[in-house]
């Protein structure tokens, strides 16, 4: 009996810490960020350079919200953002990505490895021939993060957007 109780008590003390998102990782996104990168629209043959500004905040311990806009050239402006939630039961992240001309995309099966959060992304309608892509958000701290989307284009994985943002 004693040998069963000891592991159960240990599990009770360890489990609560594992039930929340890595708050240190999520707080890296708090504040204002500006940066540049590229976006490959489905109908364009070459990527467009973009300049972006976003605000990051944590509405709760297990939630992250990034919102802002990107501008290509002088006249094209698009809202971008991600509303991300951590589920303590599954230990996975999910949410919504805003930025595609096709409308909000669903983020699922999110997992953090080191300084990188990777999602399965599902567009509301086909993009580059299907609805699936991968979103990667990389933040090693130091006031900088990158957001990229990799999609299958002509049967090959290709980064269709890649933006690096810095605090300030």
C-alpha positions as CSV (number, residue, x, y, z in Angstrom):
1,X,0.0,0.0,0.0
2,X,2.8,2.4,1.0
3,X,4.5,1.8,-2.4
4,X,1.3,2.9,-4.2
5,X,0.7,6.0,-2.2
6,X,4.1,7.5,-2.6
7,X,4.0,7.7,-6.5
8,X,0.5,9.1,-6.3
9,X,1.5,11.9,-4.0
10,X,4.5,12.6,-6.2
11,X,2.2,12.8,-9.3
12,X,-0.2,15.1,-7.4
13,X,2.7,17.6,-6.8
14,X,4.2,17.4,-10.3
15,X,0.9,17.5,-12.4
16,X,-0.3,21.0,-11.5
17,X,2.9,22.5,-12.9
18,X,2.4,20.6,-16.2
19,X,-1.2,21.7,-16.5
20,X,-0.3,25.3,-17.7
21,X,1.4,26.6,-20.8
22,X,5.0,27.5,-20.5
23,X,4.3,31.1,-19.3
24,X,7.9,32.0,-19.8
25,X,7.5,31.2,-23.5
26,X,4.2,33.0,-23.9
27,X,5.4,36.2,-22.2
28,X,8.1,36.6,-24.8
29,X,5.4,37.9,-27.1
30,X,4.2,40.7,-24.8
31,X,4.5,44.2,-26.3
32,X,4.9,45.9,-29.7
33,X,6.9,44.4,-32.6
34,X,7.9,45.6,-36.0
35,X,9.6,43.8,-38.8
36,X,9.8,42.7,-42.4
37,X,9.6,39.6,-44.5
38,X,7.8,38.2,-47.5
39,X,4.4,36.7,-48.4
40,X,3.8,34.5,-51.4
41,X,0.2,35.0,-52.6
42,X,-1.3,32.1,-54.5
43,X,-1.8,34.1,-57.7
44,X,1.6,35.8,-57.7
45,X,4.7,34.3,-59.3
46,X,7.1,35.9,-56.9
47,X,6.8,36.8,-53.2
48,X,6.0,40.3,-52.0
49,X,8.1,42.1,-49.5
50,X,6.0,43.2,-46.5
51,X,6.5,45.5,-43.5
52,X,4.5,44.5,-40.4
53,X,3.7,45.8,-36.9
54,X,1.9,43.8,-34.3
55,X,1.0,43.8,-30.6
56,X,1.3,40.8,-28.4
57,X,-0.6,40.2,-25.2
58,X,-1.6,37.4,-22.8
59,X,-5.3,37.7,-21.9
60,X,-4.8,34.7,-19.5
61,X,-2.0,32.4,-18.4
62,X,-2.9,29.9,-21.2
63,X,-3.7,32.3,-24.0
64,X,-1.7,34.5,-26.4
65,X,-3.0,37.1,-28.8
66,X,-1.0,38.7,-31.6
67,X,-2.7,41.3,-33.7
68,X,-1.6,43.9,-36.2
69,X,-1.1,44.5,-39.9
70,X,1.3,44.0,-42.8
71,X,1.8,46.3,-45.7
72,X,3.1,45.5,-49.2
73,X,4.1,48.4,-51.4
74,X,2.3,51.5,-50.3
75,X,-1.4,50.6,-51.0
76,X,-1.8,47.0,-50.0
77,X,-2.5,46.4,-46.3
78,X,-3.8,43.3,-44.6
79,X,-4.7,42.5,-41.0
80,X,-2.7,39.7,-39.4
81,X,-3.0,37.9,-36.1
82,X,-3.1,34.8,-34.1
83,X,-5.3,33.9,-31.2
84,X,-3.7,30.9,-29.5
85,X,-4.9,28.8,-26.5
86,X,-3.2,26.1,-24.5
87,X,-5.3,23.1,-23.4
88,X,-3.9,21.6,-20.2
89,X,-5.6,18.3,-20.8
90,X,-4.1,17.5,-24.2
91,X,-0.9,19.6,-23.6
92,X,-1.5,21.1,-27.0
93,X,-2.0,24.6,-28.4
94,X,-4.8,25.6,-30.9
95,X,-6.3,28.7,-32.2
96,X,-7.0,30.9,-35.2
97,X,-4.7,32.6,-37.7
98,X,-5.8,35.8,-39.5
99,X,-3.9,37.0,-42.5
100,X,-4.9,34.8,-45.5
101,X,-7.0,36.3,-48.2
102,X,-9.1,33.2,-47.9
103,X,-10.2,34.1,-44.4
104,X,-9.3,32.9,-40.9
105,X,-7.4,29.6,-40.7
106,X,-7.6,27.1,-37.9
107,X,-4.5,26.2,-35.9
108,X,-4.4,22.8,-34.3
109,X,-2.1,20.2,-32.8
110,X,0.3,22.9,-31.7
111,X,3.4,21.8,-29.8
112,X,6.4,23.6,-28.4
113,X,9.9,22.3,-28.8
114,X,12.6,24.5,-27.5
115,X,11.9,28.0,-28.8
116,X,9.5,26.9,-31.6
117,X,5.8,26.5,-31.6
118,X,4.5,24.5,-34.6
119,X,0.9,24.1,-35.8
120,X,-1.1,22.2,-38.3
121,X,-2.8,25.0,-40.3
122,X,-6.1,24.5,-42.1
123,X,-7.4,27.2,-44.5
124,X,-11.2,27.6,-44.9
125,X,-10.8,27.0,-48.7
126,X,-8.0,25.5,-50.8
127,X,-4.7,27.5,-51.1
128,X,-2.0,26.1,-53.4
129,X,-4.2,23.1,-54.2
130,X,-5.3,22.0,-50.7
131,X,-6.4,23.4,-47.3
132,X,-3.3,22.2,-45.3
133,X,-0.1,24.0,-44.3
134,X,2.3,24.3,-41.3
135,X,2.7,27.4,-39.2
136,X,5.9,27.9,-37.2
137,X,6.4,30.6,-34.6
138,X,10.0,30.8,-33.3
139,X,10.9,33.0,-30.3
140,X,14.2,32.5,-28.6
141,X,13.7,35.6,-26.5
142,X,15.7,38.8,-26.8
143,X,12.8,40.7,-28.2
144,X,12.5,39.0,-31.6
145,X,10.3,36.4,-33.1
146,X,9.5,35.0,-36.5
147,X,6.3,33.7,-38.0
148,X,6.3,31.5,-41.1
149,X,3.9,29.3,-43.1
150,X,5.1,26.3,-45.1
151,X,2.8,24.9,-47.8
152,X,2.9,22.3,-50.5
153,X,3.4,24.2,-53.8
154,X,3.6,22.0,-56.9
155,X,4.2,19.0,-54.7
156,X,7.1,20.5,-52.8
157,X,7.2,22.1,-49.3
158,X,7.8,25.9,-49.7
159,X,7.7,28.8,-47.3
160,X,4.8,30.9,-48.5
161,X,5.3,33.6,-45.8
162,X,8.2,34.4,-43.5
163,X,8.2,37.5,-41.3
164,X,10.7,38.5,-38.6
165,X,9.6,41.0,-35.9
166,X,11.6,42.9,-33.3
167,X,10.4,44.6,-30.1
168,X,10.1,48.3,-30.4
